[in-house]
Structure formats: C-alpha cells, structure tokens
Amino acid sequence: MMNYEPTKHGAVTAIKIYYKEDRTPMADLAFCFGGKTTIEWTNVEQRNAYKKGINGYTFIFDERVKNDFDSFVK
C-alpha cells in the first residue's frame, strides 16, 4: 500500500511477523477498513510509513522462533 493514511485506510489492527524462506523478517499488516499489506519488518522506512496507524490496540503476532521473554532480560 502506497501513501498510507489512517483516516483513509484505518488503523493497523494486527501485525503478523514471520521469516521469509531466506530468514528476512517480514510483516503482514491488517487494516480496520479492510485489506492488508506486506513489508520487510527490518526496513525502517517501510515500518515508519505505517507507525502512525499502530497503537496500543494493535495485536502483534510474532511467529519467529525465539526464546521466552525472561531469556532477553539482563
């Protein structure tokens, strides 16, 4: 989706983060007014284009293989 605007497309209701075959982190973003788009999650420019639609009500589904939360706490 080019030129994302929350008032036109709606807030980002859900984000699914996953790895592509080559281990590139990707994300599918779903919008409350319908539709979805896919971005490269590690690409700051792509992520920033949608950040004004991401809020505390956005569900995040991280499907990447990882340890539990406590393993990241130092």
PQR file of N, CA, C, O and H, with PARSE charges and radii, in Angstrom:
ATOM      1  N   MET A   1       0.858  -1.178   0.000 -0.4000 1.5000
ATOM      2  CA  MET A   1       0.000   0.000   0.000 -0.0000 2.0000
ATOM      3  C   MET A   1       0.896   1.230   0.000  0.5500 1.7000
ATOM      4  O   MET A   1       1.783   1.378   0.840 -0.5500 1.4000
ATOM      5  N   MET A   2       0.646   2.084  -0.939 -0.4000 1.5000
ATOM      6  CA  MET A   2       1.416   3.322  -1.034 -0.0000 2.0000
ATOM      7  C   MET A   2       0.648   4.448  -0.352  0.5500 1.7000
ATOM      8  O   MET A   2      -0.582   4.480  -0.396 -0.5500 1.4000
ATOM      9  H   MET A   2      -0.075   1.964  -1.621  0.4000 1.0000
ATOM     10  N   ASN A   3       1.373   5.370   0.276 -0.4000 1.5000
ATOM     11  CA  ASN A   3       0.779   6.562   0.884 -0.0000 2.0000
ATOM     12  C   ASN A   3      -0.290   6.230   1.918  0.5500 1.7000
ATOM     13  O   ASN A   3      -1.427   6.687   1.810 -0.5500 1.4000
ATOM     14  H   ASN A   3       2.372   5.344   0.312  0.4000 1.0000
ATOM     15  N   TYR A   4       0.070   5.445   2.908 -0.4000 1.5000
ATOM     16  CA  TYR A   4      -0.852   5.056   3.973 -0.0000 2.0000
ATOM     17  C   TYR A   4      -1.310   6.262   4.776  0.5500 1.7000
ATOM     18  O   TYR A   4      -0.498   7.091   5.185 -0.5500 1.4000
ATOM     19  H   TYR A   4       0.995   5.074   2.996  0.4000 1.0000
ATOM     20  N   GLU A   5      -2.607   6.353   4.997 -0.4000 1.5000
ATOM     21  CA  GLU A   5      -3.221   7.385   5.829 -0.0000 2.0000
ATOM     22  C   GLU A   5      -4.243   6.717   6.747  0.5500 1.7000
ATOM     23  O   GLU A   5      -5.195   6.111   6.254 -0.5500 1.4000
ATOM     24  H   GLU A   5      -3.267   5.680   4.665  0.4000 1.0000
ATOM     25  N   PRO A   6      -4.075   6.810   8.071 -0.5600 1.5000
ATOM     26  CA  PRO A   6      -5.024   6.162   8.977  0.2800 2.0000
ATOM     27  C   PRO A   6      -6.474   6.602   8.776  0.5500 1.7000
ATOM     28  O   PRO A   6      -7.388   5.795   8.942 -0.5500 1.4000
ATOM     29  N   THR A   7      -6.696   7.867   8.420 -0.4000 1.5000
ATOM     30  CA  THR A   7      -8.078   8.323   8.227 -0.0000 2.0000
ATOM     31  C   THR A   7      -8.704   7.707   6.980  0.5500 1.7000
ATOM     32  O   THR A   7      -9.927   7.589   6.901 -0.5500 1.4000
ATOM     33  H   THR A   7      -5.953   8.522   8.285  0.4000 1.0000
ATOM     34  N   LYS A   8      -7.898   7.319   6.020 -0.4000 1.5000
ATOM     35  CA  LYS A   8      -8.401   6.722   4.775 -0.0000 2.0000
ATOM     36  C   LYS A   8      -8.430   5.194   4.849  0.5500 1.7000
ATOM     37  O   LYS A   8      -9.400   4.572   4.417 -0.5500 1.4000
ATOM     38  H   LYS A   8      -6.904   7.416   6.084  0.4000 1.0000
ATOM     39  N   HIS A   9      -7.372   4.589   5.395 -0.4000 1.5000
ATOM     40  CA  HIS A   9      -7.221   3.133   5.409 -0.0000 2.0000
ATOM     41  C   HIS A   9      -7.588   2.504   6.745  0.5500 1.7000
ATOM     42  O   HIS A   9      -7.803   1.294   6.821 -0.5500 1.4000
ATOM     43  H   HIS A   9      -6.584   5.095   5.746  0.4000 1.0000
ATOM     44  N   GLY A  10      -7.660   3.309   7.794 -0.4000 1.5000
ATOM     45  CA  GLY A  10      -7.947   2.798   9.129 -0.0000 2.0000
ATOM     46  C   GLY A  10      -6.674   2.447   9.863  0.5500 1.7000
ATOM     47  O   GLY A  10      -5.603   2.336   9.268 -0.5500 1.4000
ATOM     48  H   GLY A  10      -7.484   4.292   7.732  0.4000 1.0000
ATOM     49  N   ALA A  11      -6.807   2.273  11.159 -0.4000 1.5000
ATOM     50  CA  ALA A  11      -5.673   1.901  11.993 -0.0000 2.0000
ATOM     51  C   ALA A  11      -5.184   0.504  11.622  0.5500 1.7000
ATOM     52  O   ALA A  11      -5.905  -0.277  11.000 -0.5500 1.4000
ATOM     53  H   ALA A  11      -7.677   2.364  11.642  0.4000 1.0000
ATOM     54  N   VAL A  12      -3.956   0.207  12.012 -0.4000 1.5000
ATOM     55  CA  VAL A  12      -3.414  -1.139  11.830 -0.0000 2.0000
ATOM     56  C   VAL A  12      -3.980  -1.979  12.972  0.5500 1.7000
ATOM     57  O   VAL A  12      -3.647  -1.752  14.135 -0.5500 1.4000
ATOM     58  H   VAL A  12      -3.371   0.842  12.517  0.4000 1.0000
ATOM     59  N   THR A  13      -4.830  -2.944  12.643 -0.4000 1.5000
ATOM     60  CA  THR A  13      -5.476  -3.753  13.682 -0.0000 2.0000
ATOM     61  C   THR A  13      -4.630  -4.934  14.115  0.5500 1.7000
ATOM     62  O   THR A  13      -4.730  -5.379  15.258 -0.5500 1.4000
ATOM     63  H   THR A  13      -5.100  -3.129  11.698  0.4000 1.0000
ATOM     64  N   ALA A  14      -3.792  -5.454  13.215 -0.4000 1.5000
ATOM     65  CA  ALA A  14      -2.963  -6.608  13.558 -0.0000 2.0000
ATOM     66  C   ALA A  14      -1.710  -6.634  12.702  0.5500 1.7000
ATOM     67  O   ALA A  14      -1.708  -6.203  11.549 -0.5500 1.4000
ATOM     68  H   ALA A  14      -3.710  -5.093  12.286  0.4000 1.0000
ATOM     69  N   ILE A  15      -0.643  -7.152  13.298 -0.4000 1.5000
ATOM     70  CA  ILE A  15       0.631  -7.326  12.596 -0.0000 2.0000
ATOM     71  C   ILE A  15       1.086  -8.764  12.817  0.5500 1.7000
ATOM     72  O   ILE A  15       1.137  -9.235  13.953 -0.5500 1.4000
ATOM     73  H   ILE A  15      -0.644  -7.502  14.235  0.4000 1.0000
ATOM     74  N   LYS A  16       1.414  -9.453  11.742 -0.4000 1.5000
ATOM     75  CA  LYS A  16       1.983 -10.798  11.838 -0.0000 2.0000
ATOM     76  C   LYS A  16       3.423 -10.724  11.356  0.5500 1.7000
ATOM     77  O   LYS A  16       3.676 -10.383  10.200 -0.5500 1.4000
ATOM     78  H   LYS A  16       1.373  -9.070  10.819  0.4000 1.0000
ATOM     79  N   ILE A  17       4.380 -11.046  12.247 -0.4000 1.5000
ATOM     80  CA  ILE A  17       5.801 -11.009  11.913 -0.0000 2.0000
ATOM     81  C   ILE A  17       6.271 -12.446  11.721  0.5500 1.7000
ATOM     82  O   ILE A  17       5.970 -13.322  12.531 -0.5500 1.4000
ATOM     83  H   ILE A  17       4.174 -11.323  13.186  0.4000 1.0000
ATOM     84  N   TYR A  18       7.004 -12.675  10.651 -0.4000 1.5000
ATOM     85  CA  TYR A  18       7.456 -14.031  10.326 -0.0000 2.0000
ATOM     86  C   TYR A  18       8.713 -13.944   9.472  0.5500 1.7000
ATOM     87  O   TYR A  18       9.075 -12.869   8.992 -0.5500 1.4000
ATOM     88  H   TYR A  18       7.248 -11.963   9.993  0.4000 1.0000
ATOM     89  N   TYR A  19       9.374 -15.078   9.285 -0.4000 1.5000
ATOM     90  CA  TYR A  19      10.560 -15.137   8.431 -0.0000 2.0000
ATOM     91  C   TYR A  19      10.188 -15.606   7.032  0.5500 1.7000
ATOM     92  O   TYR A  19       9.402 -16.540   6.870 -0.5500 1.4000
ATOM     93  H   TYR A  19       9.081 -15.951   9.675  0.4000 1.0000
ATOM     94  N   LYS A  20      10.759 -14.950   6.019 -0.4000 1.5000
ATOM     95  CA  LYS A  20      10.706 -15.461   4.650 -0.0000 2.0000
ATOM     96  C   LYS A  20      11.650 -16.650   4.570  0.5500 1.7000
ATOM     97  O   LYS A  20      12.394 -16.921   5.512 -0.5500 1.4000
ATOM     98  H   LYS A  20      11.397 -14.192   6.151  0.4000 1.0000
ATOM     99  N   GLU A  21      11.622 -17.355   3.452 -0.4000 1.5000
ATOM    100  CA  GLU A  21      12.480 -18.526   3.275 -0.0000 2.0000
ATOM    101  C   GLU A  21      13.950 -18.208   3.528  0.5500 1.7000
ATOM    102  O   GLU A  21      14.686 -19.049   4.045 -0.5500 1.4000
ATOM    103  H   GLU A  21      11.018 -17.135   2.687  0.4000 1.0000
ATOM    104  N   ASP A  22      14.383 -16.999   3.169 -0.4000 1.5000
ATOM    105  CA  ASP A  22      15.787 -16.615   3.344 -0.0000 2.0000
ATOM    106  C   ASP A  22      16.063 -15.994   4.720  0.5500 1.7000
ATOM    107  O   ASP A  22      17.131 -15.419   4.932 -0.5500 1.4000
ATOM    108  H   ASP A  22      13.786 -16.316   2.750  0.4000 1.0000
ATOM    109  N   ARG A  23      15.106 -16.105   5.660 -0.4000 1.5000
ATOM    110  CA  ARG A  23      15.201 -15.607   7.034 -0.0000 2.0000
ATOM    111  C   ARG A  23      15.068 -14.087   7.140  0.5500 1.7000
ATOM    112  O   ARG A  23      15.403 -13.517   8.178 -0.5500 1.4000
ATOM    113  H   ARG A  23      14.238 -16.572   5.488  0.4000 1.0000
ATOM    114  N   THR A  24      14.595 -13.430   6.105 -0.4000 1.5000
ATOM    115  CA  THR A  24      14.305 -11.998   6.173 -0.0000 2.0000
ATOM    116  C   THR A  24      13.030 -11.807   6.984  0.5500 1.7000
ATOM    117  O   THR A  24      12.009 -12.405   6.646 -0.5500 1.4000
ATOM    118  H   THR A  24      14.323 -13.893   5.261  0.4000 1.0000
ATOM    119  N   PRO A  25      13.046 -10.992   8.047 -0.5600 1.5000
ATOM    120  CA  PRO A  25      11.828 -10.735   8.805  0.2800 2.0000
ATOM    121  C   PRO A  25      10.824  -9.915   7.970  0.5500 1.7000
ATOM    122  O   PRO A  25      11.144  -8.832   7.480 -0.5500 1.4000
ATOM    123  N   MET A  26       9.630 -10.449   7.826 -0.4000 1.5000
ATOM    124  CA  MET A  26       8.555  -9.805   7.081 -0.0000 2.0000
ATOM    125  C   MET A  26       7.387  -9.549   8.030  0.5500 1.7000
ATOM    126  O   MET A  26       7.311 -10.142   9.106 -0.5500 1.4000
ATOM    127  H   MET A  26       9.371 -11.329   8.225  0.4000 1.0000
ATOM    128  N   ALA A  27       6.483  -8.666   7.626 -0.4000 1.5000
ATOM    129  CA  ALA A  27       5.297  -8.405   8.436 -0.0000 2.0000
ATOM    130  C   ALA A  27       4.096  -8.161   7.529  0.5500 1.7000
ATOM    131  O   ALA A  27       4.172  -7.403   6.562 -0.5500 1.4000
ATOM    132  H   ALA A  27       6.545  -8.184   6.752  0.4000 1.0000
ATOM    133  N   ASP A  28       2.990  -8.817   7.859 -0.4000 1.5000
ATOM    134  CA  ASP A  28       1.706  -8.542   7.225 -0.0000 2.0000
ATOM    135  C   ASP A  28       0.952  -7.606   8.157  0.5500 1.7000
ATOM    136  O   ASP A  28       0.817  -7.888   9.348 -0.5500 1.4000
ATOM    137  H   ASP A  28       2.928  -9.433   8.644  0.4000 1.0000
ATOM    138  N   LEU A  29       0.460  -6.493   7.619 -0.4000 1.5000
ATOM    139  CA  LEU A  29      -0.299  -5.516   8.399 -0.0000 2.0000
ATOM    140  C   LEU A  29      -1.744  -5.536   7.919  0.5500 1.7000
ATOM    141  O   LEU A  29      -2.007  -5.392   6.725 -0.5500 1.4000
ATOM    142  H   LEU A  29       0.570  -6.265   6.651  0.4000 1.0000
ATOM    143  N   ALA A  30      -2.684  -5.716   8.851 -0.4000 1.5000
ATOM    144  CA  ALA A  30      -4.109  -5.703   8.540 -0.0000 2.0000
ATOM    145  C   ALA A  30      -4.704  -4.373   9.000  0.5500 1.7000
ATOM    146  O   ALA A  30      -4.332  -3.847  10.049 -0.5500 1.4000
ATOM    147  H   ALA A  30      -2.471  -5.833   9.820  0.4000 1.0000
ATOM    148  N   PHE A  31      -5.631  -3.835   8.205 -0.4000 1.5000
ATOM    149  CA  PHE A  31      -6.205  -2.518   8.464 -0.0000 2.0000
ATOM    150  C   PHE A  31      -7.680  -2.625   8.822  0.5500 1.7000
ATOM    151  O   PHE A  31      -8.393  -3.485   8.305 -0.5500 1.4000
ATOM    152  H   PHE A  31      -5.933  -4.263   7.352  0.4000 1.0000
ATOM    153  N   CYS A  32      -8.136  -1.739   9.716 -0.4000 1.5000
ATOM    154  CA  CYS A  32      -9.519  -1.835  10.189 -0.0000 2.0000
ATOM    155  C   CYS A  32     -10.549  -1.531   9.099  0.5500 1.7000
ATOM    156  O   CYS A  32     -11.698  -1.957   9.221 -0.5500 1.4000
ATOM    157  H   CYS A  32      -7.557  -1.040  10.136  0.4000 1.0000
ATOM    158  N   PHE A  33     -10.178  -0.813   8.045 -0.4000 1.5000
ATOM    159  CA  PHE A  33     -11.119  -0.562   6.951 -0.0000 2.0000
ATOM    160  C   PHE A  33     -11.006  -1.621   5.866  0.5500 1.7000
ATOM    161  O   PHE A  33     -11.604  -1.491   4.798 -0.5500 1.4000
ATOM    162  H   PHE A  33      -9.245  -0.467   7.946  0.4000 1.0000
ATOM    163  N   GLY A  34     -10.230  -2.682   6.143 -0.4000 1.5000
ATOM    164  CA  GLY A  34     -10.096  -3.795   5.205 -0.0000 2.0000
ATOM    165  C   GLY A  34      -8.751  -3.793   4.503  0.5500 1.7000
ATOM    166  O   GLY A  34      -8.102  -2.758   4.351 -0.5500 1.4000
ATOM    167  H   GLY A  34      -9.744  -2.788   7.010  0.4000 1.0000
ATOM    168  N   GLY A  35      -8.358  -4.969   4.084 -0.4000 1.5000
ATOM    169  CA  GLY A  35      -7.134  -5.135   3.328 -0.0000 2.0000
ATOM    170  C   GLY A  35      -5.921  -5.357   4.197  0.5500 1.7000
ATOM    171  O   GLY A  35      -5.965  -5.235   5.421 -0.5500 1.4000
ATOM    172  H   GLY A  35      -8.886  -5.810   4.207  0.4000 1.0000
ATOM    173  N   LYS A  36      -4.840  -5.687   3.527 -0.4000 1.5000
ATOM    174  CA  LYS A  36      -3.565  -5.887   4.219 -0.0000 2.0000
ATOM    175  C   LYS A  36      -2.432  -5.553   3.269  0.5500 1.7000
ATOM    176  O   LYS A  36      -2.621  -5.448   2.057 -0.5500 1.4000
ATOM    177  H   LYS A  36      -4.803  -5.786   2.533  0.4000 1.0000
ATOM    178  N   THR A  37      -1.248  -5.390   3.845 -0.4000 1.5000
ATOM    179  CA  THR A  37      -0.046  -5.166   3.064 -0.0000 2.0000
ATOM    180  C   THR A  37       1.094  -5.918   3.729  0.5500 1.7000
ATOM    181  O   THR A  37       1.022  -6.252   4.911 -0.5500 1.4000
ATOM    182  H   THR A  37      -1.094  -5.475   4.829  0.4000 1.0000
ATOM    183  N   THR A  38       2.139  -6.182   2.969 -0.4000 1.5000
ATOM    184  CA  THR A  38       3.317  -6.870   3.492 -0.0000 2.0000
ATOM    185  C   THR A  38       4.518  -5.956   3.357  0.5500 1.7000
ATOM    186  O   THR A  38       4.741  -5.342   2.314 -0.5500 1.4000
ATOM    187  H   THR A  38       2.197  -5.911   2.008  0.4000 1.0000
ATOM    188  N   ILE A  39       5.294  -5.877   4.440 -0.4000 1.5000
ATOM    189  CA  ILE A  39       6.506  -5.062   4.437 -0.0000 2.0000
ATOM    190  C   ILE A  39       7.669  -5.899   4.959  0.5500 1.7000
ATOM    191  O   ILE A  39       7.474  -6.931   5.601 -0.5500 1.4000
ATOM    192  H   ILE A  39       5.114  -6.376   5.287  0.4000 1.0000
ATOM    193  N   GLU A  40       8.886  -5.429   4.668 -0.4000 1.5000
ATOM    194  CA  GLU A  40      10.068  -6.022   5.274 -0.0000 2.0000
ATOM    195  C   GLU A  40      10.209  -5.385   6.654  0.5500 1.7000
ATOM    196  O   GLU A  40      10.451  -4.182   6.756 -0.5500 1.4000
ATOM    197  H   GLU A  40       9.044  -4.591   4.147  0.4000 1.0000
ATOM    198  N   TRP A  41      10.061  -6.171   7.712 -0.4000 1.5000
ATOM    199  CA  TRP A  41       9.981  -5.655   9.072 -0.0000 2.0000
ATOM    200  C   TRP A  41      11.245  -4.929   9.505  0.5500 1.7000
ATOM    201  O   TRP A  41      11.164  -4.028  10.341 -0.5500 1.4000
ATOM    202  H   TRP A  41       9.865  -7.148   7.629  0.4000 1.0000
ATOM    203  N   THR A  42      12.393  -5.279   8.977 -0.4000 1.5000
ATOM    204  CA  THR A  42      13.642  -4.625   9.373 -0.0000 2.0000
ATOM    205  C   THR A  42      13.949  -3.383   8.547  0.5500 1.7000
ATOM    206  O   THR A  42      14.952  -2.714   8.795 -0.5500 1.4000
ATOM    207  H   THR A  42      12.458  -6.010   8.298  0.4000 1.0000
ATOM    208  N   ASN A  43      13.108  -3.062   7.573 -0.4000 1.5000
ATOM    209  CA  ASN A  43      13.293  -1.877   6.758 -0.0000 2.0000
ATOM    210  C   ASN A  43      12.611  -0.696   7.469  0.5500 1.7000
ATOM    211  O   ASN A  43      11.383  -0.603   7.492 -0.5500 1.4000
ATOM    212  H   ASN A  43      12.293  -3.605   7.371  0.4000 1.0000
ATOM    213  N   VAL A  44      13.409   0.188   8.041 -0.4000 1.5000
ATOM    214  CA  VAL A  44      12.892   1.290   8.854 -0.0000 2.0000
ATOM    215  C   VAL A  44      11.954   2.194   8.059  0.5500 1.7000
ATOM    216  O   VAL A  44      10.922   2.614   8.581 -0.5500 1.4000
ATOM    217  H   VAL A  44      14.406   0.113   8.023  0.4000 1.0000
ATOM    218  N   GLU A  45      12.288   2.499   6.824 -0.4000 1.5000
ATOM    219  CA  GLU A  45      11.420   3.361   6.003 -0.0000 2.0000
ATOM    220  C   GLU A  45      10.055   2.733   5.796  0.5500 1.7000
ATOM    221  O   GLU A  45       9.036   3.416   5.896 -0.5500 1.4000
ATOM    222  H   GLU A  45      13.127   2.158   6.400  0.4000 1.0000
ATOM    223  N   GLN A  46      10.023   1.432   5.508 -0.4000 1.5000
ATOM    224  CA  GLN A  46       8.730   0.765   5.316 -0.0000 2.0000
ATOM    225  C   GLN A  46       7.936   0.745   6.615  0.5500 1.7000
ATOM    226  O   GLN A  46       6.736   1.019   6.605 -0.5500 1.4000
ATOM    227  H   GLN A  46      10.850   0.877   5.427  0.4000 1.0000
ATOM    228  N   ARG A  47       8.587   0.426   7.736 -0.4000 1.5000
ATOM    229  CA  ARG A  47       7.895   0.388   9.024 -0.0000 2.0000
ATOM    230  C   ARG A  47       7.377   1.763   9.418  0.5500 1.7000
ATOM    231  O   ARG A  47       6.242   1.891   9.878 -0.5500 1.4000
ATOM    232  H   ARG A  47       9.562   0.203   7.744  0.4000 1.0000
ATOM    233  N   ASN A  48       8.201   2.795   9.240 -0.4000 1.5000
ATOM    234  CA  ASN A  48       7.807   4.154   9.623 -0.0000 2.0000
ATOM    235  C   ASN A  48       6.598   4.656   8.842  0.5500 1.7000
ATOM    236  O   ASN A  48       5.836   5.477   9.353 -0.5500 1.4000
ATOM    237  H   ASN A  48       9.123   2.691   8.866  0.4000 1.0000
ATOM    238  N   ALA A  49       6.409   4.182   7.620 -0.4000 1.5000
ATOM    239  CA  ALA A  49       5.266   4.609   6.808 -0.0000 2.0000
ATOM    240  C   ALA A  49       3.936   4.232   7.462  0.5500 1.7000
ATOM    241  O   ALA A  49       2.909   4.835   7.152 -0.5500 1.4000
ATOM    242  H   ALA A  49       7.028   3.515   7.205  0.4000 1.0000
ATOM    243  N   TYR A  50       3.939   3.245   8.361 -0.4000 1.5000
ATOM    244  CA  TYR A  50       2.706   2.755   8.986 -0.0000 2.0000
ATOM    245  C   TYR A  50       2.640   3.016  10.484  0.5500 1.7000
ATOM    246  O   TYR A  50       1.639   2.680  11.117 -0.5500 1.4000
ATOM    247  H   TYR A  50       4.773   2.755   8.613  0.4000 1.0000
ATOM    248  N   LYS A  51       3.673   3.603  11.062 -0.4000 1.5000
ATOM    249  CA  LYS A  51       3.719   3.720  12.519 -0.0000 2.0000
ATOM    250  C   LYS A  51       2.607   4.589  13.092  0.5500 1.7000
ATOM    251  O   LYS A  51       2.197   4.371  14.232 -0.5500 1.4000
ATOM    252  H   LYS A  51       4.486   3.876  10.547  0.4000 1.0000
ATOM    253  N   LYS A  52       2.106   5.564  12.341 -0.4000 1.5000
ATOM    254  CA  LYS A  52       1.036   6.402  12.889 -0.0000 2.0000
ATOM    255  C   LYS A  52      -0.292   5.648  12.995  0.5500 1.7000
ATOM    256  O   LYS A  52      -1.229   6.139  13.625 -0.5500 1.4000
ATOM    257  H   LYS A  52       2.439   5.740  11.415  0.4000 1.0000
ATOM    258  N   GLY A  53      -0.383   4.462  12.389 -0.4000 1.5000
ATOM    259  CA  GLY A  53      -1.592   3.643  12.495 -0.0000 2.0000
ATOM    260  C   GLY A  53      -1.468   2.516  13.506  0.5500 1.7000
ATOM    261  O   GLY A  53      -2.426   1.777  13.734 -0.5500 1.4000
ATOM    262  H   GLY A  53       0.378   4.063  11.877  0.4000 1.0000
ATOM    263  N   ILE A  54      -0.290   2.377  14.116 -0.4000 1.5000
ATOM    264  CA  ILE A  54      -0.057   1.325  15.108 -0.0000 2.0000
ATOM    265  C   ILE A  54      -0.219   1.939  16.487  0.5500 1.7000
ATOM    266  O   ILE A  54       0.384   2.969  16.789 -0.5500 1.4000
ATOM    267  H   ILE A  54       0.488   2.977  13.931  0.4000 1.0000
ATOM    268  N   ASN A  55      -1.035   1.305  17.327 -0.4000 1.5000
ATOM    269  CA  ASN A  55      -1.282   1.851  18.655 -0.0000 2.0000
ATOM    270  C   ASN A  55      -1.401   0.718  19.677  0.5500 1.7000
ATOM    271  O   ASN A  55      -1.118  -0.438  19.360 -0.5500 1.4000
ATOM    272  H   ASN A  55      -1.525   0.469  17.082  0.4000 1.0000
ATOM    273  N   GLY A  56      -1.810   1.041  20.872 -0.4000 1.5000
ATOM    274  CA  GLY A  56      -1.933   0.057  21.942 -0.0000 2.0000
ATOM    275  C   GLY A  56      -2.996  -0.997  21.705  0.5500 1.7000
ATOM    276  O   GLY A  56      -3.027  -2.005  22.411 -0.5500 1.4000
ATOM    277  H   GLY A  56      -2.040   1.980  21.128  0.4000 1.0000
ATOM    278  N   TYR A  57      -3.870  -0.789  20.724 -0.4000 1.5000
ATOM    279  CA  TYR A  57      -4.907  -1.767  20.393 -0.0000 2.0000
ATOM    280  C   TYR A  57      -4.490  -2.697  19.254  0.5500 1.7000
ATOM    281  O   TYR A  57      -5.226  -3.622  18.911 -0.5500 1.4000
ATOM    282  H   TYR A  57      -3.844   0.029  20.150  0.4000 1.0000
ATOM    283  N   THR A  58      -3.328  -2.461  18.671 -0.4000 1.5000
ATOM    284  CA  THR A  58      -2.834  -3.293  17.579 -0.0000 2.0000
ATOM    285  C   THR A  58      -2.358  -4.630  18.141  0.5500 1.7000
ATOM    286  O   THR A  58      -1.513  -4.668  19.035 -0.5500 1.4000
ATOM    287  H   THR A  58      -2.730  -1.709  18.950  0.4000 1.0000
ATOM    288  N   PHE A  59      -2.902  -5.722  17.614 -0.4000 1.5000
ATOM    289  CA  PHE A  59      -2.454  -7.061  18.009 -0.0000 2.0000
ATOM    290  C   PHE A  59      -1.193  -7.396  17.226  0.5500 1.7000
ATOM    291  O   PHE A  59      -1.107  -7.140  16.025 -0.5500 1.4000
ATOM    292  H   PHE A  59      -3.589  -5.690  16.887  0.4000 1.0000
ATOM    293  N   ILE A  60      -0.208  -7.978  17.925 -0.4000 1.5000
ATOM    294  CA  ILE A  60       1.042  -8.358  17.270 -0.0000 2.0000
ATOM    295  C   ILE A  60       1.243  -9.861  17.440  0.5500 1.7000
ATOM    296  O   ILE A  60       1.305 -10.370  18.559 -0.5500 1.4000
ATOM    297  H   ILE A  60      -0.278  -8.186  18.901  0.4000 1.0000
ATOM    298  N   PHE A  61       1.343 -10.556  16.321 -0.4000 1.5000
ATOM    299  CA  PHE A  61       1.564 -11.990  16.295 -0.0000 2.0000
ATOM    300  C   PHE A  61       2.977 -12.219  15.767  0.5500 1.7000
ATOM    301  O   PHE A  61       3.231 -12.086  14.570 -0.5500 1.4000
ATOM    302  H   PHE A  61       1.292 -10.143  15.412  0.4000 1.0000
ATOM    303  N   ASP A  62       3.884 -12.560  16.660 -0.4000 1.5000
ATOM    304  CA  ASP A  62       5.282 -12.778  16.280 -0.0000 2.0000
ATOM    305  C   ASP A  62       5.490 -14.274  16.124  0.5500 1.7000
ATOM    306  O   ASP A  62       5.556 -15.006  17.111 -0.5500 1.4000
ATOM    307  H   ASP A  62       3.678 -12.668  17.633  0.4000 1.0000
ATOM    308  N   GLU A  63       5.593 -14.727  14.878 -0.4000 1.5000
ATOM    309  CA  GLU A  63       5.736 -16.148  14.591 -0.0000 2.0000
ATOM    310  C   GLU A  63       7.182 -16.584  14.419  0.5500 1.7000
ATOM    311  O   GLU A  63       7.447 -17.734  14.070 -0.5500 1.4000
ATOM    312  H   GLU A  63       5.539 -14.133  14.076  0.4000 1.0000
ATOM    313  N   ARG A  64       8.126 -15.665  14.664 -0.4000 1.5000
ATOM    314  CA  ARG A  64       9.534 -16.035  14.566 -0.0000 2.0000
ATOM    315  C   ARG A  64       9.899 -16.941  15.731  0.5500 1.7000
ATOM    316  O   ARG A  64       9.375 -16.792  16.835 -0.5500 1.4000
ATOM    317  H   ARG A  64       7.910 -14.731  14.948  0.4000 1.0000
ATOM    318  N   VAL A  65      10.803 -17.883  15.477 -0.4000 1.5000
ATOM    319  CA  VAL A  65      11.275 -18.775  16.529 -0.0000 2.0000
ATOM    320  C   VAL A  65      12.132 -17.967  17.495  0.5500 1.7000
ATOM    321  O   VAL A  65      13.017 -17.219  17.079 -0.5500 1.4000
ATOM    322  H   VAL A  65      11.229 -18.005  14.581  0.4000 1.0000
ATOM    323  N   LYS A  66      11.861 -18.127  18.790 -0.4000 1.5000
ATOM    324  CA  LYS A  66      12.574 -17.331  19.781 -0.0000 2.0000
ATOM    325  C   LYS A  66      12.525 -18.018  21.138  0.5500 1.7000
ATOM    326  O   LYS A  66      11.803 -18.997  21.326 -0.5500 1.4000
ATOM    327  H   LYS A  66      11.143 -18.735  19.128  0.4000 1.0000
ATOM    328  N   ASN A  67      13.297 -17.495  22.076 -0.4000 1.5000
ATOM    329  CA  ASN A  67      13.268 -17.944  23.470 -0.0000 2.0000
ATOM    330  C   ASN A  67      12.116 -17.248  24.178  0.5500 1.7000
ATOM    331  O   ASN A  67      11.426 -16.419  23.585 -0.5500 1.4000
ATOM    332  H   ASN A  67      13.883 -16.699  21.923  0.4000 1.0000
ATOM    333  N   ASP A  68      11.908 -17.586  25.458 -0.4000 1.5000
ATOM    334  CA  ASP A  68      10.873 -16.873  26.217 -0.0000 2.0000
ATOM    335  C   ASP A  68      11.392 -15.491  26.625  0.5500 1.7000
ATOM    336  O   ASP A  68      12.589 -15.217  26.531 -0.5500 1.4000
ATOM    337  H   ASP A  68      12.469 -18.259  25.940  0.4000 1.0000
ATOM    338  N   PHE A  69      10.496 -14.639  27.073 -0.4000 1.5000
ATOM    339  CA  PHE A  69      10.821 -13.247  27.377 -0.0000 2.0000
ATOM    340  C   PHE A  69      11.962 -13.125  28.382  0.5500 1.7000
ATOM    341  O   PHE A  69      12.865 -12.307  28.203 -0.5500 1.4000
ATOM    342  H   PHE A  69       9.524 -14.861  27.150  0.4000 1.0000
ATOM    343  N   ASP A  70      11.923 -13.939  29.441 -0.4000 1.5000
ATOM    344  CA  ASP A  70      12.940 -13.820  30.508 -0.0000 2.0000
ATOM    345  C   ASP A  70      14.357 -14.042  29.992  0.5500 1.7000
ATOM    346  O   ASP A  70      15.305 -13.535  30.592 -0.5500 1.4000
ATOM    347  H   ASP A  70      11.190 -14.603  29.586  0.4000 1.0000
ATOM    348  N   SER A  71      14.530 -14.775  28.912 -0.4000 1.5000
ATOM    349  CA  SER A  71      15.875 -15.014  28.381 -0.0000 2.0000
ATOM    350  C   SER A  71      16.490 -13.745  27.797  0.5500 1.7000
ATOM    351  O   SER A  71      17.706 -13.682  27.614 -0.5500 1.4000
ATOM    352  H   SER A  71      13.760 -15.187  28.425  0.4000 1.0000
ATOM    353  N   PHE A  72      15.674 -12.733  27.500 -0.4000 1.5000
ATOM    354  CA  PHE A  72      16.160 -11.475  26.957 -0.0000 2.0000
ATOM    355  C   PHE A  72      16.471 -10.438  28.039  0.5500 1.7000
ATOM    356  O   PHE A  72      17.131  -9.436  27.763 -0.5500 1.4000
ATOM    357  H   PHE A  72      14.686 -12.783  27.649  0.4000 1.0000
ATOM    358  N   VAL A  73      16.005 -10.667  29.254 -0.4000 1.5000
ATOM    359  CA  VAL A  73      16.202  -9.724  30.356 -0.0000 2.0000
ATOM    360  C   VAL A  73      17.590  -9.946  30.938  0.5500 1.7000
ATOM    361  O   VAL A  73      17.945 -11.065  31.308 -0.5500 1.4000
ATOM    362  H   VAL A  73      15.468 -11.481  29.478  0.4000 1.0000
ATOM    363  N   LYS A  74      18.369  -8.877  31.017 -0.4000 1.5000
ATOM    364  CA  LYS A  74      19.740  -8.959  31.569 -0.0000 2.0000
ATOM    365  C   LYS A  74      19.745  -8.545  33.010  0.5500 1.7000
ATOM    366  O   LYS A  74      20.798  -8.546  33.649 -0.5500 1.4000
ATOM    367  H   LYS A  74      18.080  -7.968  30.716  0.4000 1.0000
TER
END
